[in-house]
Amino acid sequence: MGFDELEVLLVEDNETDAELTIRALKRKNLANNLVWVKDGEEALEFIFATGRYSEREMHDLPKLVLLDLRMPKVDGMEVLRKIKADERTNKIPIVVLTSSKEDEDIVESYNLGVNSYVSKPVEFDEFTQAVSTLGLYWMLLNKSPE
Amino acid sequence: MRILSASHEHRHEKYRITALIASFCLVLFLACNSNLSHINSNLGFSFYGSLFLVSFWWKNKSWLAPAIIIGIIVFIMLISFGFGSLLSEDYFKLLMIVLVVIVVAFLFERIERVRILNEMNEKLTKRTEKLEDANKELEAFAYSVSHDLRVPLRAIDGFSRIVMEDYEDKLDDEGKRLLNIIRENTHKMGQLIDDILLLSRASRQEMKFAKIDMEELVKRVFDEQKMSSQTQDVRLELKSLPPAYGDRALLQQVLNNLIANSFKFTEPKDERIIEVGAENGKNEVIYYVKDNGVGFDMKYKKKLFGLFQRLHSTNEFEGTGVGLSIVQRVIRRHGGNVWGEGELNEGATFYFSIPVGK
């Protein structure tokens, strides 16, 4: 897939969670142009077109980033911080999608400028509902600056 | 001097001991000065003695040591006045030396006590630090549990569903039933994890004490429950409630659990009434949540607050049996008590006491 119509960047280290998320988005036809990276380091390299993604055009940014928090190497908070700190990327809507419900994580994420914080439900129906709802909202209903 | 450390309570001790030593030196000087008559020495000694007396009473609020001092004073005075003419300078000096020994013994005993107190204080501080460390470890553990256990659980639930969806035509009714059992159990496990987390948070979370408007809290909890259970036919009878002194979030959890229970166990009834009121006790306020639900047999009242203890099967009423355990832990942390009374098919009343604020 070419990166020219990139829509969603999914940053998720757990494969089963990733599969369930992609499946939920596919149902609503939101996963056609989705890129899945498995850790924070790869996510940053992708967004800023460095390292293994240095061939990428940086101006082609995702319309939505789904971000897990606890990941090996570089964790979600760090990714959030870096993306929101850079002028070129800070307008991208970032939705933290994580198993954690801990207050400190929620507070820290909002301090760093996260657009939305969603706690992954355990039950499949709820999970699918949550993902498709947020996918539809951020990709179709919400307007981002160009 | 290390034994006279600068800690707040020991500052007074330091002044006291200094004053005592100073006045004692004065007495000694008066006593050993052969130019002065016995009467002056006695005066000096009486002055010293009364200082001692007052300081003992002030510190210990007890009359034992002062009584001993008075006895010694009287004894000395009797000897001096009664046998003054017979008693030579040397005998008097001997008596004073005896007195010196007694007084020094007292003083050293005091000093030793202060030193021991300091030592105990240090040990306590070290132990508190260790406890705080252990607590932090537990918090990290609980977080890990909640986070890491949920991930495979989600996978089990999700992929069972995927099998059911993608292979619908290849599965018979039995196959679907078996897969549904898998999903129901993951749901239960998720519930258990959440409950264990709630319980651990109730025990660990730092309490912020404030004056809480209990009437407003009850109304809010009741309205939330009513909305989430989507029923209209539960009625709240709220009596006047005095404000409570405690942690708002934790007390909200307590009311939440008790009122949720009332909602749950009044469901089979046509007319559902929840009554919340309070009585003033000695140094405490006793609140109660009363419902006209299915109640319980009083012979099980000891089991009410046990962890994961239930008096009904999951088929009759859902739940994991952690709600009342949480209530008990929170109220205990507030220094109060919790107990329940019930009658089968008539209803149940749960009482909790909260000490009056400082």
Contacts between the chains, C-beta under 8 A, distances in Angstrom:
chain1	res1	chain2	res2	distance
A	14	B	151	5.7
A	16	B	151	7.5
A	16	B	152	7.7
A	16	B	154	7.4
A	16	B	155	3.8
A	16	B	158	7.1
A	16	B	159	7.1
A	17	B	151	6.5
A	17	B	154	6.7
A	17	B	155	7.3
A	20	B	154	7.0
A	20	B	155	7.4
A	20	B	158	4.5
A	20	B	159	8.0
A	23	B	162	7.1
A	70	B	147	6.6
A	99	B	146	7.6
A	99	B	147	4.8
A	99	B	148	7.9
A	99	B	150	4.8
A	99	B	151	6.0
A	99	B	154	7.9
A	100	B	143	7.5
A	100	B	146	7.7
A	100	B	147	5.5
A	101	B	146	7.3
A	102	B	143	6.1
A	102	B	146	8.0
A	120	B	150	7.4
A	120	B	154	6.6
A	121	B	154	7.7
A	122	B	150	5.4
A	122	B	153	5.2
A	122	B	154	5.1
A	122	B	157	6.4
A	122	B	186	6.9
A	122	B	187	7.5
A	122	B	190	3.8
A	123	B	154	7.9
A	123	B	157	5.7
A	123	B	183	7.9
A	123	B	186	7.5
A	123	B	187	5.9
A	123	B	190	6.8
A	124	B	154	7.3
A	124	B	157	4.6
A	124	B	158	4.2
A	124	B	160	7.7
A	124	B	161	4.4
A	124	B	183	7.5
A	125	B	161	7.4
A	127	B	154	6.4
A	127	B	158	6.6
